[in-house]
Amino acid sequence: MLGWYSKGFEDIFLLCTNFMNIAFFIASKISGIRKSEGFSGPIVWLASATVALALSVMMIAVSVVTGFQKEISEKVTSLQAHIQVQTFAGGSAFESEPFTYDPNLALHLSSLDGVKSVTPFSSKPGILKWNGEIQGVLFKGLATDYPDDFFQTYLVEGEPLKYKGDSTESSIDIAVSVELCRKLGLKLNDSIVSYFINRPGPKVPEVSNPQRAPRTYRISAIYETGLAELDEKMVFCDMRQVQDLNNWYFSQIGGYEIMIDDVSKLEELTDEVRINTPFDLLVRNVKDVEPEIFIWLEYQNVNVLILIILMIVVGTVSITSALLILILERTNMIGILKALGANQKILVRVFLYRAAIIVSSGMLIGNFISFAIIYAQRIGKFIRLDKATYYVEVVPMHTPWLWFLAINVGTFIICMLALLGPVQAIKGVKPIKAIRFD
């Protein structure tokens, strides 16, 4: 007798457990990914494959665009710095206007949260002449404490520039780009003449007859960022050379260059630097200096957004079609379940669970494909580009985890919301007709 009661309680427990999960249990048993029963099997496989393809396309597109934006931004900021502090007159011209270097201001700006380095610089336009060819360039004078990240990343030949760092002597070594060498036929260790306009300055306030001032330099370093339009006009040199050319005292500079840790905080740090800088100095960031490049990069987001919308539409249409076919094929089952007392809520959950399994399977495959392609490209660099057009030799692929998470969550939610309409077809199924449905 005791054994009979025990068996009865066990049966009741199992019945309650199965009832709580009956919708998921039924969903896992009907045709789908694992069993190609009936004509819905291939359709379900196709729907899962479509979701996988759509998700992988979205993730790879975001990876490429974010990587492309990051790569180009780093190249531009390496040439122009994230933030520049100059006089208002110097900020609107190639030739910087002088002001006295303030070590206290540089130290104060360096202490701001998010600021990586603050270094002085000066600039002077000139004309290089070699074998009958001429090229207008901008000499950018760098100080002894200039970060060496640039040359570590983009140096092709030679050694990073070394500065004398005193007021009585300066280095004649310069760094030119591969693009400039190609245009003028230059090579490492060549001596080249550059011409400048000799203008009055604080040290020599009067120049009776401004004329060409030739200077001879030695090419000690060749760099390449891939930004041909900027590379061909930028020549790096000792800041003492520019100060001497401009007739400045060695305590005078053309401005400060500020590098930051996080580019996403560029606007915020620009405002903070502006607040902590004297009112007579102009503060602007790299987006103000090179607006065309960053506007072009922003347009890439529009292309990605359009692609994401198209892929979501393709995925939702595919999964909706698969669900409708599943409902049609299982009309007989729906009728039997209704006859046994299953309500609309349970039946809807059955097919939503089935759809969720299909979507999840497709998303899992899509993530695997995406990460496989991204890391294969990072290692093998097999997808290459025209550097003259796209500024990079290989397709850069970044891994923006927050974007990936948003794409996965958004895809799942949108697909499931799109299925709330088709599952309402279950309401129209009549048990008597459905059981006899063939």
N, C-alpha and C positions, 0 to 999 in steps of 0.2 A: 504493500500500500504506500509506504514511504517513497519507494522508488518511482511509483506512478506519479505522485505529487511533484517529486524532483524533476522528472522528465517534463511534466506539464509547465512548471515554472521556466525551465530552460527553453521550451518551445515559445512561450510568451515573450521571453527576453530577446530571442533571435528574431521573432516577428517584429517587435518594436524597433530593434536595431535596423532591420531591413527596411521597415517603413520610413524611418528617418532618412535613409539614404536611397530610397527606392528609385527616385528620379535619376540619380547618378548611376545607379546599378543598371537600370534599363538603358541609359544612354551609352554605357560602355559596352553593351552587348549588341546593339544594332549596328548595321553595316557602316563602315567607316575606314579608318586608316589601316587597321590590322586585318580586316576581312573584306574582301571584295565580293560581297554577296549581291546578286542582282545587278541592275544597271546603274545603281547609285555609286558603286565602288569606284569606278574610274573617275566619276564626277567629283567625288570627295577627294581623291588623290590630286586631281587637277586643281581643286580649290585650295588645298594645302600648299601645293607647289606655287600657285599664284600669290598667296600670302607671303611665302618665303621669298619669292622673287621681288615682290613689291617692297618688303621690309629691307632686303639686302640692298636694293637700289637706293632707297632713302638713306640708309646708314652710310653707304659708300659715298653718295653725293655730299652729305654733310661732312664726312671725313675729308673729302678732297677740298671742298670750299674752305673749311676752317683751316686746314693745313696750308692751302694756298694763301689765304689771308695772313696767317701767322708768318709764313716764310717771307712774303713780300714786305710785310710790316717790319720785320727784323732787318731786312736789307736796307730799307729806306731809313730807319732810325739809326742804323750803324753809320750812315753817311751824314745825316742831319741831326741826330740826337732826338730824344723824345720831347724835350722842352728847351727852348732857347730864351735867354734874357739878353736884350740889346737895347741900345738907344732907339728912340722912335725914328730917327733919321736913318740909322744903320739897318733897321728892320725892313725898310722899304727899298733897299739898294743892295747891289752885290758887294760894294765896298763898305765895310763896317766903319762906323764912326767911333772914336775912342772915348773911353771913360776910365777912371782910375780903378784898378783892381782892389776890391775890399775883401780881405781874408775873413773878416768877421761875418760878412754876408754869405760868403761861400760856405763857411762852417755852419752857419745857422740853417741854410737851405739843405745842407747835407744831413742835418739832424732830423729833418722832417720824415715822418713815417712813410715808407714806400720809396724814398729817394735812394738810389744806388750810388751815384757819384755826381759831383759838381766840378767841372774843370773849365778854365778859361780858354778862349780861342780868338783868333783874328782871321780876317780874309782879305784877299787882294786879287782883283782880276788881272790877268796877263795874257800874253800871246806866246805860244811855243812855236819855234821855227826849227825845222829839220829837213835837210835835203830838198829845199825849195818848197816844202809843205808847211802850212801854218795852221794853228788850231787855237781858238779862244778857250781859255780855261779859267778856273777859279782856284787860286792857291789858298788852301785852308791851313793856317798855322796852328799847330798843336803844342800844348805845354808838356812839361816833363811828367806830370802826373796823369796824362791822358790814359784811359783804360786800354790795355792791350788786347781786349776781346776782339776788336775789329781785325787786327792782323792775324790773330790766331785762327780766325774763322775763314777769312777771304784771301790770305796771302797765297800767291801762286809761285813766285820766285823771289829770291833774295832774303833779306832779314828785316824784321820790324825796325822802324826808324828809331834812332837813338839821338836824344837831344842833349846839347851841351849844358843847358840849364843855368847859364850865368849871363851877366849883362855885357860881357866884353867879347864874346865869341859865339858863333852860331854854326849849326851844321848845314852843309850845302846838299845833303842827301834829300831826295824827294821820293815819294811813292806815286806811281802812275798806274793806270788801269790797263788791262789786256786790250780793251777796246781802243784806247788811245795809242798803244803800241802798234796795233794792227793798222790804224789809220795813217800813222806817221812813219811806220817802219822802224820803230824803236826796239831796243833790247836792253837787257840788264847791264848795268855799269856804263851805259852810254852817257856822254856829257852833252847836255842840250842847253841851248840859249833860250831864255825867256825875256820878253820885253814888257815893261810896265810904264805907265804914265807917272812921271815924277811930280807929285802934288805937294803943296805946302802942308806942314803938320805942326803939332805943338813944339817939337824940337827944332824944326826949321820952318818958322812961320812964313817966310817969304821965299818964293821960287820965281825968279824973274821970267824964266821962259820954260814952262812945263814941256818936257820932251820925253822921248823914249829912254828908259833906263834899262840897259841890258844886264842880265845876270846869268851866270853859268851854273848849272846844277848837275849833280850826278844821280842817275837812276839807280837807287839801291834796293828798291822793292817794287814788285809788280803785283797788283791785287785784281780781283774780279768778283763783283757781287752779282752780275747778271743783269743789272739795271743799266742797260747800255746808254740811255739818255743822260743818266746821272754820272755814270762811270767816265764817260768821255770828256766831261768838263771838270772833274774833281781831281785836284792834285794836292797831296798832303806834304807838308813841309814843317820845318822848325818854326815855332811862333816868333822867335827872335828875328827871322828873316822878314816876316810880314811887318813886324814893328819897325824894322830898319827901313823897309821900302816905303812905309807910310809916314816916315819921319816922326815916329812916336817915341816917347820915353818908354823904357822897359817896364815901367809900372802901369802902363796903359794897355788895355785890352779891347777887343771888339765885342766881347760878350761872354756869357757863361753857357755851357752846354750841360744839361741835366739828364741823366739816365735814370730810369725808374725800374722797379722790380716787376710790376704787373701792368701790362699795357691796357688791360680792361679798366684801370683806374686813371687813365690818361687825363680825361677832362676834369676829374675831381682833383687830381694833383696839380694840374695847370692852374686851377682857381686858387688852390692853397698856396702855390708859389707866388701867384700874383698878389695875394694878400700880404705875404711876407717880404715883398720886394718894394723898394722905393718907388714912388709914383711916377718919377721921371724916366723909368725904364720900361721897355715894352716886353711883355711875356707872351709867348705864343708857342704852340706845340707843333709837332710834325705835320698834323693834318692841316694846319694853317699855312705851313711852308710849301707842302706838296699836295694841294687839295685834289688835283686831277686823279692821282693814283688812288687815293682813298675813296673817292667817289666811285671810281671804277670797281674797287673791291666791294663796296657796299652794294653795287648792282648785282653782284654774284648771289647775294642773299635772295633777291627776287627770283632768280632762275631756280634756286633750290626750293623755294616756297611753291612755285608752280609745279615742279617735279613731285614734291611731296603730296600735293593735292591730287595730282593725276594718279599717283601710285595708290593712294588711299581709296580713290574712286574705283580703280581696277580691283583692288582687294575686296572691298565691300560688295561690289557687284558679283564677283566670283563666289564669295561665301554665301551670299543671299540666294544665288541660283542653286548652289549645292543644298542649302537647307530646304528650299521649296521642293527639290527633287526627293530629298529624304522624306519629307512629309507625305508627298504623293505616293512614294513606294510603300510607306508604312501606314497608309490609310486603314488597312485591315487591322493592324495592331492597335491603332488609335481607337477604332470602334470597339474592339475587345476590352481594352483598358477602361473605356467609358462604361461599358456594360458591367464591368466588375466593380464600378464605383469610383474610378479615378476622376478627379475633378479637373477643371481647366488649368488650374495653377500647376498641378503636378505634371500634366502633359506638356505645358509650355516649358517647364524646367527641364524636362527630358531632352527636348530638342535644343534648348539653349545650352545645356551641358554638352550635348553632342557637338554643337557648333563651336563651343569654347575649346573642346579637345582638338578639333580640326584647326582652329586659329592658333592655339598654343603650339601644336606640332609644327605648323608652318613657320611660326615666329622663331621656334628653336632652331629649325633648319636655316632660316634666314640669318639669324645671329651667327651661326657657325660659318656660313658662307662669307658673311661680311668680314668677320675677324680674320678668317683664313686669307682673304684677298688683301686686307689692310697690312697684315704682318708679312705676307709674301712680298708685297710691294716695298715695304720698308727694308727687307733684307735683300731681295733680288733686284729691286729698281728696274723691273722689266717694262714698265709703261713709261715711255720717254716723250718729251715734248720739244718743240722748237724753242730754244732759249731766247732767240731774238724776238719772238712774238709773246711768249708767256713768262719771260724772265727767269724761268727755272728749267733745268735739264730733265728732271724726272717729276712725275706726278707726286706731290707731297700729300701724305695721308696722315691726318691727326686723329687722335682718339678723344673727342669731347664727351666724356662719360655722361654728363648731365643731359646733353643732346640725345645720346643713345637711349638713356632711360626714358626721356620724354617721348621719343619716337615709339618705343616699345609699349609704354603705357597708353599713349594716345591711340596707337593702332588698335590695340585690344579693345579699348573703351568704345571707339568709333565703330568698329566691326560689330560689337555686341549690341550697341544702340541701334545700328542699322537692321538688326535681326528682329527687333521688337515688332516690326510691322508684319513680316512674313509669317511669324508663328501664330498670328491671330487667325490664320486660315484654319487652324485646328478647331476653332469654334463652330465652323460650318459643317464639321463632320458629324453625321448622324449614325449612331451605333448600328441600327438595323441595316442601313444601306452599306455602311463601311464593312461590316462583317461579311457581306455578300460581294464586296468589291473585289474585282480581279483585274 
